[in-house]
Every structure is written in structure tokens, then in C-alpha cells.
């Protein structure tokens, strides 16, 4: 029994340390920005040390033994180190990553202070870099500064994924109802959210919203069970990070936090727990918006009269027009959602000549599999079997309610969580795009967990079928590892070939100007010029950038320094 308790404590401590470290990095760097201190090598190590000190005092009554404390610290260090090693060895092959996320990380690492200045229009996609949330890119710039390799920043994706797994597993083991193997399986299925997995090797930010909303669910339950300083600090850290990932992150965390407080106040009232949770959320919410989120939320409101500029407010920009799949024009949000849910998985959008194809649930073709591991698949983005999984989950829920009968109130917490997820999806007009509503992945998983908790032997076949469908669906998504490995090897070969020429490479970056950082890191000389009419142009693998391989001395030019 003692060993089981220690395992739960170690998992919760490790997961909490990792999340709090990211939040602490945000706070340390933001404080530095206000003080005129730029991103430097010492800030991430300092953030981890501060987290360790805070944990020593805040979690003292929880971990009790020094052994658990040092084991969790060592586990955290190992996770961070392994995450950095993985991240630095894979290229970000995403469009948004190469167009502005990597550019933002580069600018932050090289002296840009977002609280004091805006980047000039000459910087690629400066409008979005200046005015979008920066909660992902700021910690990533701190990691980048440690290695001078920009791909290192992606390590935060793996760090938070590991944290979410530890937190989820700690909670399921603490229930003492599920077997260890089933708890591990459910934890893996929870963190292997297709949106999060597909973005692991990129600087896209939606995957972190998916993971942190899961962390919020888990931590909220931990707070109800034990409103310790450590759990409250973890809850506050999740609020601070999530609110600053992107604009929808702020919307979601406000909704989830208000729903949690409403639960504590009206359904499961406990004055002490409610007060502690209320103040933790209130203080962290203030810090999230007015301190860490000073840019963009405060600056956008002052300058453009809306915190979500440039997507809302004066002179707002339409980013959905060119992203909308053909056939969605004029349809309402509900219609688009269900069409996307029950269609073949594909990246249909204006201009690529593709059309949405509806399908029978549980069926799939080759294109479903290939599109399952794309970074931002627009149609049926949760995977080839998700429509069938949703139908199965609804059937399981109906059977659950029927079999529990008048005792349905025992499941009220699960039903409440399902309601919050549905509400969060309804509130977003573009819920057809999986990466905008990554929390939908948890809908069937919550129902599956409810069946495990409240019905032991009955409906066993449906539960097994649900597990199989989830595993197959996730297996398609996990092909992203093979894809990114293959693309990285191709890019490495391409970079090596350019470097071996010993000459200056003529490049047209187009939207992927951040690729110049890879040239610099590989010590490849380059000059930026218009190659629209140049012969023998080649594309950089998985990029909008093109180049001309020099054929002789005539091609030598002085590289452009930027």
C-alpha cells in the first residue's frame, strides 16, 4: 500500500514540477522584459531551480520524505533532457512554424522585448508575431538560448506531454478502482490526443492547449480531493500558461475555471476548498492577463480597443477565408462540425481542388491514414475512426444512464465534465477544425472511464470495441514519428549538399523566411533574391522556400546578413 502511495506521489510531483517549471519560465522571462532584461541562457535553469525551491516548501506536507522530493527532481531533469534531445534532432516542417512561430522564437532569443517594442513590418508576419499570444514561444526561446539550436524549443511539447501523462496516471491510480495496466492505457490514450501528437515536432501551439486542458481537468479533481498548496500552485500554473498560448486558450481556461468554481459552489460545496480554489484562480488569472499577457492582451486593448486584435476589433484580419474547405461557404457552425466529423480525413481547403467526402463511420481508406498524421488536417482531424468512436461513446452513455437508473447522480461529475466540453465546442464557430477544439478528444474518454468506474462486467463487448477503435485511431496518428524522421533526414541531406558546395546559395524564402536560421546553424552562406524566373530552382523540403544550387564561380555572391 505504501509503495502504491509513493508511486502516486512521485507521478503527481513529477508532472507538477514540469508544468510549474514552464509557468515559472514564463514568469521569469516576463519579469525580465519589464526590467529590460532580454532572453538569456541562465533563465530556464533559474526557473527550474526556483520551481524546486517552491516545491520544497509548498509540497513539504505532501511528499513528506526527502526521497520522493529528490526522485521527482531527478525525473523532471531526465524528462527535460530527453525532450531537448528529441526536439533538436527533428526539423519543424509545418507551414505556420516556418512562417511565424520560429521567427518569433528567433526574435525573442535575439533581443526582442515584446513588452517595450513592436517588431517592424520588415519582419516576416510581424502583425501576428506582435499581437498574438506568446506563452509557447517565450519558454521555447529560453530553451533555444541554451543550445543556439532553434529546434530545441519544441522540447516544451514533449515536456508537457510527459507532465500530463504523469498527472493523469497519478489520479487514476489514486482512484484504486482500475488496475495499473488499465490506468496506464487510459493515461496514454488521454495524452495521445491527435492534435497534440501531430504537433509534437512543430512549433504549432494547439497541441499544448489540448494537453493543458487535460491537466486542468486532472488537477481540478486533485484539488477537490486535496486542496494542498502544491495542487493549488499547479492549478494556478496551468491557468497562467493556457491563457497565454493563444486567444482561444484564454477563452477556454476562463470557461473551465468558472465551471470548476461553479461546481464547487453549487454542486459539491466545500467552503474551504472553494475559497482556496477561487483565490488561486483569481490571482493566477490576473497574472496571466495583466502581467504575462501584457503583450498581447493589455497592449492590444490600449492600441486597438480589443484584446484579440488582429482577429477582432478595429481593422481586423480575416484568417479563415483561405482556410475554409470548399463546400463550407454559407453553412452554420453546427452543420460544418457534423460534416467534418462524418467525412473522410483530409486537408480540404480553398485552392487545393479537394472536395469533402462523407463516409460510413468505422470505415477508412488510404487517404484517411495518410491525413491522420498531418499537422493541421482540416476535415475529420481527430482521425479516421473518430466518428465511430463518438457514436460508440454516445451509445455507452445511454446504456450507462439506463443501467444506473435513479442512481445516475453518482456520475454527476462525469456528466458535468461532458457538458462543459460540449459547451466549449458550441461556443467556437469554427469547431469543425480539430485543432481549434482539441478538448473534444476527451469526450469519449470520459465516458469510457465512467463505464470502467460504474459498470464492471456488463457491456464488456462495447468497451473492448471502444478500446480497439481508440488504439487503431491513435496508431494512425503515431505515424507522425516516422513521417517527421523521414522528412528530417531528407532536409539534412539537402542542407549537407548545399554546405558541401562551399558557395553562396541563392534563396527565395517566400513565407518560410525562418529557414534562414537553419542555413545559419549549418553555416551555409546564402543570398536572398527573386527566383521566380530563375532556371533550375528547387524547393527546400516541406517548405515554401526555393533555392538554386550554384553551378560555378559565377553564382558566388556575398550572403545577405539579417
N, C-alpha and C positions, 0 to 999 in steps of 0.2 A: 504493500500500500504506500509506504514511504517512498519507494522507488518511483511509483506512478506519480505521486505528488511532485517529486523533484523534476520528473520529466516535463510535467505541465508547467512548472515554474521556469524551467530552463527555456522552453519554447516561447512562453509569453515574454520572458525577459529579453531573449534574443530578438524576437520580432519587434518588440517595443523599442529596444535600443537602436535598431536600424532605422525605424521610422523617425524617431526623435532626432537622430543624427542628421537626417535630411532637413528636418524642420530647423534644427539648430544652425545648420549651414546657411539656410535662408536668412535667419535672424542675424547671424554674424556678418554676412556679406551686406545685408541691408543696412545694418548699423554702420558699417564701413562706408557705404555710399553716402549716407547722411554726413559722416565725418570727413568726407573727401578722400577715403581710402579705397583704392581700386582692388580688383581681384588679384590675389597673390597665392603663392604655394602654401603658406602657413595656415590658411583659413580653414580648409577641410580638416586637417589634423587637429587644429584647435577645437573645432566643432565637435569632433569625436571625443576629445578629452573632456570638454565641458559636459557633454552628454553623460560620460562615465561618472563624473563628479555628481551631477544632478541625480543620476540613477542610484548612486551610493547612498545618498540621503533620502531621496523620495521613495525608494523601494526597499529601504532597510527592514521595515516591518514585514515586508512581503517575502523577499528571498531568504532572509534570516541567516543563512550560512554563507560564509565568505566563499566557499567552494562554488555555489551557484552563481555568485556575482562574477567571479573570475572566469568561469566556464562560459557565461553569456558574453562577456567581453571578448574572449578568445574566439567564440563562434562568430560574433559580429565582425571581427577583424578578418577572419577567414572568408566570410561571405563577401565583404567589400573587396578584398584582394582578388578573389576568384572572379568576381563580377568585372573588375577592371581589366583583368587578363583576357576574358572573353570579349568584352566590348572593344578593346583596342585592336583585336585581330579580325574584326569584321567591318566592312565599309557600310555606311548608310546609303542604300540605293533608292531611297524614296524621293519623290518629287519635292514635297514640302521641306523635307530635311535639307536637300541641296539648295533649295531656293531661299529659305529664310531662317529655319531653325539653327542650322550650323553657322550661318552668317551671324546670327545673334550671339551664339556662344563665343564665336571668334572675337566679335567686337567687345563683349564683356571682358573676356580674358585679356584683351589688348588695350584696356584703359578706358572703355566707355563707362560712364557713370549715369545710369538711367534716371536717377533722382535729380540730377542737376542739368542735364542737357539732352537734346534730341539728336539723333543721327541725321546727317544731311541727306537730301534726296538722291545724291550720287551713290549712296549705299543701296545695294540691291534689296528691293522690297522694304525700304526704310519705313514706309507707312505702317506696315504690320508689326515690324520689329519695335518701333517706337511706342505703339499704342496697344499691343496685345499683352496679355499676362506673361509673367516671366518666372513663374515658380518652378518650372522644369529647367529652364536654361541657366538660371543663376547657380544652382548646385552643380550642374554639369560643367559650367565654366571653371568652377573651383577644382574639379577633378582634372579638367583639361590642363590647368596651370601646373598640376603636379607632374605631368608626363610630357607636356608640349606635343601631345598627340590628340587631335580633336575628337577622334572616335572614342576616346576614353570616357567622355561624358555620358555615353549611353549606359554606362555601368549603373546609373541610378535606376534604370528599368529593371535590371536583374536584382538589385538590392531590395527594391520594394516588392518585387515578386516573391523573393525568399522571405521577406518580412511577413507578407500576407499569408504565406503557407504556414509559417511558424505560429502566427496568431490564430489562424483557423483551426489548425490541428490541436493547439493547446485548449481551445474551447471545446471541441468535440471530445477530446479525451477527458476533459473535466466533467462532461455530462455523465460519464461512467455507464452509459447505456449501450453505445456502439462498441464493437470490437476494435482493436487497434488497427487491423488491416482495413476495415471499412472506414474508419476515421481518416486514415491516410488517403484512401481512394477518394473520398468526398472532398478532402482538402485539395488534392491535386486537381480534381475536376473544377473546383471553385476558382483556383488561381489560373488555370489554363483557359481563361476567357479568350475566345478567338481574337477579340480586339487587342488584348494585351499581348498575346503571343505573337501575332503578326507584326506588332510594332516594337518588339524587343530589340531588334537590331537597327532601329531607326531612331531619329530624334522627334518623331511624332509624339504627341502628348496625351492622346485619348486613352491609351493603354494604362497610363498612370491614374487617370480618373477611375477607370474600371477597378484597378487594384485598391485604390484608396477608399472607394465607396464600400468595397468588401471589408476593408479594415475598419471602417466606421461601424458597419453592422456588428462585426465581431466585438469591437471594443465597447460599443454601447451595451451589449449583453454582459460583458465583463464588468462594466461599471454598475449595472443593476445587481450583479452577484457580489461585487466587492468594490465599493467606491473609494479605493485607496488612492493615495497621492500619485502613485505611478500610473494607474489606469486613467486617472483624470488628466495627467500630463500627456499621456498617449492620445487621448481623445482630443485634447487641445492641439496637439501637433498635427493630427490628421486634418483638423479644421483649417489650420494655417496653410498647410501645403495645398489641399484640394481647392481652396478658394482662389489660389493663385496659379493654378495650372492653365486654365482658360476661362473664358466668360461663363460657359455652361457649368464649369466646376463650382463657381460661386453660387449659381442658381441651385444646383443640386445639393450642395452642402448646407445651404440655408434651409431648403425643404426638408432634408433628412434630419437636421438638427432640431428644427421646430417640431417635426413629427416625433422625435425622440422625447423632447421635453413634454409634449402633449401627452404622450404615453405615460410618462412618469407622473404627470399632474392629474390626469383624468381616469386612467385605466389601472395603473399599478402604483398607486400613490404611496410615496415614502418621503416625508418632508426632508429628512437629512440628505438622502440621495438626490432628490430633486434640486435642492439648494446648491449642492456641490456641483452637479452637472450644469445647472443654469449658469453659475458664475464661471465655470471652466469654459463653457461655450461663449458666453458674453465677452469675456476678456480676450480669448483667442480670436473671436470674430472681429473685435476691434483692432487687434494687432494685425490680423490678416488683411483687412481692408485699408486701414489708415497708416500702417507702418510698412509692412512687407509689400502691400498692394498700393502704396502711394503712387507709384507708376505701375499700373495704368489708372486705377480707379479714381484717385483724387485728382491727378493731373488732367485726365480726360474730362472729368466733370467741370473743372475750372476753365479749361480752354475750349471745350466743345459741348459743354452742358449735358453730357451723358457719359456715365462710367464705361459703357460698352462701345464707345466710338472706336473704330470707324464703321462698325456693323449697325450702329444705331445713332440717332442724334443728327446734328447738322451735317450736311454733305456726306451722308452715309454711303458706304460702298456695297454693291450687290456682289456677293461671292458665290451665290447659289445658281445664278443664271447659266453659267457654263458647266456647272457640275450636275445639273438636273438631268436624270435619264430621259431619253426620248419616250414620249407617251405619258409623262407625268404632268405635262403642261395643263393648267386649269383644274387639276384634281385637288381635293382637300387632303388634309394630313392623314385622316383615318384610311381613306382609300389607298393612298400611296404606301402606308405602312403595311396593309394586308397584301397588296400586290407584291411588295418586296419580300414579305415573309414567305409567300407561297410560290415564289418563282425560282428558276434555276440560278445558282450563284454565279454572278458575272459582274464585270465592271462596266456597266452600260452608262454612257454619258453622251451629251450633245457633241457631235463631231466625230465619233468613232464608228459610226454606221451600225452599231449593235442595237438589237431590239430586246425588250424584256420578254422572256418566255416562261409562262406558267407551267407548273409541273404537279404531278401527284406526290403528296408527302411520302417520305421514306424512299423515294427513287432518286437516282443521281446519275450523271454522265461524266465523261472525262473532263469537260469544262468546269463542272461543279468542283471537282477535286483540285484542278489547277487554280481556280479562282479562290479556293478556300484559304490559301496562304498568301494572297495578295494583301498589301499593306492597308489599303483603304477601299476594299471592294464595296461598291455602292448597293448592289442588289443582293439580298439574302446574305448579308455579310457575316452572319453568325455561323455559317457553314451549311453544307449540303443537306444535313439531316435535321436542322433546327426546326423546320416547320412541323415535322413529325414529332419531334421532342416536345414542342409546345402543345400539340394535340394530346399526346400521352399524359403530359403534366396536368392538363385540364381534366382529363378523364380520371386520373388519380385523385385529384382534388375533390371531384364529385363523389367518388367512392369513399373517400375519407370522411366527408361530411355526412354521407348516408350511414356509414358504419358506426360513427361516433354518436350520431343522433343528437339527443339532448345534451350530450357531453361535449359538443363542439367547442364550447368556451375554453376547454383545456388547450385548444390550438389557437387561441386568440392572438398570441404574439406572432405566430407564423402568418396568419391571415392578415394581420395589421401590416406586416412587412411586405406582403404581396400587394396590398392596397397602395402602399407608398411607392413601390416600383411602378405599378400601373399609372399612378398619378404623375410621376416624373416623366414617363414616356408620353402621356397625353399632352402634357404642358409644352413639349417641344414640337413645333410644326414639322420639322424635318426628321421625325423619328424613323423614317424608312431607311436611313443611313446608319448602319450598325455602330459605327464609331462615335456617333452623336448620342447614342443611348446604350452604352456598354453594360449598364446595370441590368438590362433585360435578361442577360445570361443567367442571373441569379434566380429568376422566377421559377424555372423548372427545378433548380437545385434545392430551393427552399421547400418545394412540395415533396421532392424526393426525401429530404431529411425528415419532413413531417411524417411520411409513411413509415420511415425507419423507427421513429420515436413512438408512434401511436398505434401502429398495426404491425404485429410481429410476423405471423405466418401467412395471413390472408393476402390476396392479390400479389403473391410472390412472383408469378409469371410476368406481370406488368412491370414490377420493379426491376427484374432481371433484364427485361427488354429495354427499359429506360437506361440502365447502366450500359448496356451494349451499344445503344444508339449514341449515348454521350461519348463513349470511348472511341467509337468509329469516327464520330464528328471531330473529336479532338485530334485523332491520329492524322486526319487530313490537314488540319491546321499546323501540326508539328512538322510538316514537310517544309515549313519556312526555314528550318535549320539547314536542311540540305540545299535549298534554293540560295540562301544567303552565303553559304560556304562556297557554292559553285560560282556565284557572281563575284565574290571577293577574290577568288583565285584568278578569274578572268581579268579583273581590274588590276590585280598585282602584276600579271603578265604584261598587260598593256602599259602600265607605268614603268616596268623594268625595260621594256623595249624602247620607250621614249628616252629613258635615262641613258641607256647604252649608246644612243646616237651621239651623246656629248654635245648636242647642238640645241639651239633655241627652238622651241615648239610654238608654232602659230596656233592660237586657240580663239574660238568664239564661244563665250560662256553661255550666252542666252540667259535663261532663268537660273542656271546652275552655277552661278559665279563662285559659290563656296568651294567648288572643285579646285580653285587656285591654291587652297590651303593644302590639299593633297600634293600638288605639284611642289609646293614649298617644303613640305615634310619629306618628300622623296628627292629633294634637291634637283628638281628638273627646271631648267630655265624655260621661260615662256614669254610670249608677247601676245597681247590681246588685240585682235583686229577682226574686221568683217571678212568672213569666209563664204558668204552667200554664193559668190560666183567663182570661188576658187576650185580648181580641179583636185581630185584625189582626196577629198575630205573624208574623215572617218568620225564616227560617234564614240565618245567615251562611254563605256559600258554602263547601261542603266542610268543614262544622264541625257539632259537636253544639250549639253556642251558638245562641240565638234572641234576637230583639230586636223592639221596637215602634218604628216611626218616629213621632216626635212630630207631632201634627196641629195643635197650637196652644199658647198660653201655659200652659194648664192642665197640660201634660205636663212643664213645666220643673221640674227638681229639682236639688238640689245633688249633684254627682257623688261617688261613693264613692272615697276615696283608699286605695290598697292598696300 
